[in-house]
Amino acid sequence: MLLATISLLKVPIGFAMMRFEHLDNLRAILMMLGIVLHSAAVFSTHEYWLVSYERTSIYFDWLISTIHTFRMPLFFMIAGFFALMLLQRYKTRKFITNRTNRIVVPFISAFLLLNPFQNLLMSMYYQQLEAPKNYFIEYSISHLWFLVNLMGYCILLWLGIMVMRSLRIKVKILRLPKQAFLAAVLIFPIFNISVLAAGNLGVHIYEDLVLLGQPVTFMYYLAFFLFGAVIFLYKPWVELIETNRFIYLSLTIAALLVMGSLFEMIPAEPEGIFLKIGREYLETISILLICLFLWSFFARLLKASSKVMKYLSEASYTVYLFHHILVVAFVILINLNGINAHPAILFTCLVALVFISSLAIHQFVIMRVSRLRFMFNGR
C-alpha cells in the first residue's frame, strides 16, 4: 500500500520517510503563540474576548493583528505537508488510526473535560458581575475550532487520494520545473477569491454551522492546508522554500508596501468588484509570502537538533489545550482581587504564569498518567 501510494503520487520513498524536526518545532511555536495571542486579547481595546481587563492598550490590538496574519495559515500549511506525508508512510487504516488518536481523541477530551469547566468559571464570574451570558452554548468549541477544521481537511485529503486511486490518476508533478512554484504562489489567491465570489452570489458562507463555524473560514484555511500538501509532493519546492529566505523576505516587504499603498486608496469595504478582487488578491498573496518567509527563516534557525525544542514540541499539544482555561482563570482572579497594574506588566506576568503552569501540567500530570497522555496527546 505504501509503495503503491508513493508511486501514485510520484513521491520519492526516501523523501516520504524523512523526518522534518524543524517543521515539528515550528508547529510547536505556532501552537504556543496561542498563549501570547489570548493573553493579549485580555488587554485589547475592542474587549472582544471571553474575559477582559479594565486597562487596555492599542498596542495589544496590533500584536493580535500581527499574530493572526500568519499563525493559523502557516500552521495549516505545515499540517497539510505532514498529513500527506503520513498518507505516504502508512496504510489507510493506520493513517485513520493516527489521525483519530492525535486529533479526535484530544478534541473530545478537551471538549468534554476542559471547556465545560471553563464555561462554568465564566458563567459564575459574569453572574457575580450581574452580566449573565450563556457561555456554555456560545463558547462550547472555543479554542478547539482548529481541531475540527483539521479533522475535515484530513478527511477531504484522504477522500481525494481514494478517488485518485480508484480512477488510477497519477500525479506527475515531479516533471514540473521549479518556476512552477512561482506560478503556484501567484494563482494561490484565486481559491479564496472564488469562495468570496460564491458568497456574493448567494451561497451562505458566513452563517455559523454547528462545530464548523463559518464555511468561509473553513475554506480559507483549507487553501493553506492543500498548498502545504502540494509542497510535500515536490521535493525541489521544499528546497526552494528553505534556501531562499531573503527572496521571500524581499517579496513579502514589496507586497506589503504595495498593499499598504493601495489600501490607502482602497476602502476596507470597496464597492467595485475589481477593487474587491484586487484587495483580496494582494492581502492573500502577502499572507502566503509571510508564511513562506517564516518557514524559510525557521528552517535554518531550527535545523539543529535541540533537546529543549524537542521537549517543547512534545509539550505543545498539552500547552495549547490547557492554556485557554488557564488564561481565563488567572484573569478572573486578577479582576476579582482588584489588581491594578500597567497592562504591559500584567500581560508579561500572565504569559509567564500560563506557560509555566501548562508545562507543569504536561510534565507532572499528563506525562505521568498513560491514560491522560492518550486523552490529551493521542499517544
C-alpha positions, 0 to 999 in steps of 0.5 A: 500500500505504501509503495503503491501510494508513493508511486501514485503520487510520484513521491520519492520513498526516501523523501516520504520517510524523512523526518522534518524536526524543524517543521515539528518545532515550528508547529510547536511555536505556532501552537504556543503563540496561542498563549501570547495571542489570548493573553493579549486579547485580555488587554485589547481595546475592542474587549472582544474576548471571553474575559477582559481587563479594565486597562487596555492598550492599542498596542495589544490590538496590533500584536493580535493583528500581527499574530493572526496574519500568519499563525493559523495559515502557516500552521495549516500549511505545515499540517497539510505537508505532514498529513500527506506525508503520513498518507505516504508512510502508512496504510489507510487504516493506520493513517485513520488510526493516527489521525483519530488518536492525535486529533479526535481523541484530544478534541473530545477530551478537551471538549468534554473535560476542559471547556465545560469547566471553563464555561462554568468559571465564566458563567459564575464570574459574569453572574457575580458581575450581574452580566449573565451570558450563556457561555456554555452554548456560545463558547462550547468549541472555543479554542478547539475550532482548529481541531475540527477544521483539521479533522475535515481537511484530513478527511477531504485529503484522504477522500481525494487520494481514494478517488485518485486511486480508484480512477488510477490518476497519477500525479506527475508533478515531479516533471514540473520545473521549479518556476512552477512554484512561482506560478503556484504562489501567484494563482494561490489567491484565486481559491479564496477569491472564488469562495468570496465570489460564491458568497456574493452570489448567494451561497451562505458562507458566513452563517455559523454551522454547528462545530464548523463555524463559518464555511468561509473560514473553513475554506480559507484555511483549507487553501493553506492546508492543500498548498502545504500538501502540494509542497510535500509532493515536490521535493525541489519546492521544499528546497526552494522554500528553505534556501531562499529566505531573503527572496521571500523576505524581499517579496513579502516587504514589496507586497506589503508596501504595495498593499499598504499603498493601495489600501490607502486608496482602497476602502476596507469595504470597496464597492467595485468588484475589481477593487474587491478582487484586487484587495483580496488578491494582494492581502492573500498573496502577502499572507502566503509570502509571510508564511513562506518567509517564516518557514524559510527563516525557521528552517535554518534557525531550527535545523539543529537538533535541540533537546529543549525544542524537542521537549517543547514540541512534545509539550505543545499539544498539552500547552495549547489545550490547557492554556485557554482555561488557564488564561481565563482563570488567572484573569478572573482572579486578577479582576476579582482581587482588584489588581491594578497594574500597567497592562504591559506588566500584567500581560508579561506576568500572565504569559509567564504564569500560563506557560509555566503552569501548562508545562507543569501540567504536561510534565507532572500530570499528563506525562505521568498518567498513560491514560491522560497522555492518550486523552490529551496527546493521542499517544 
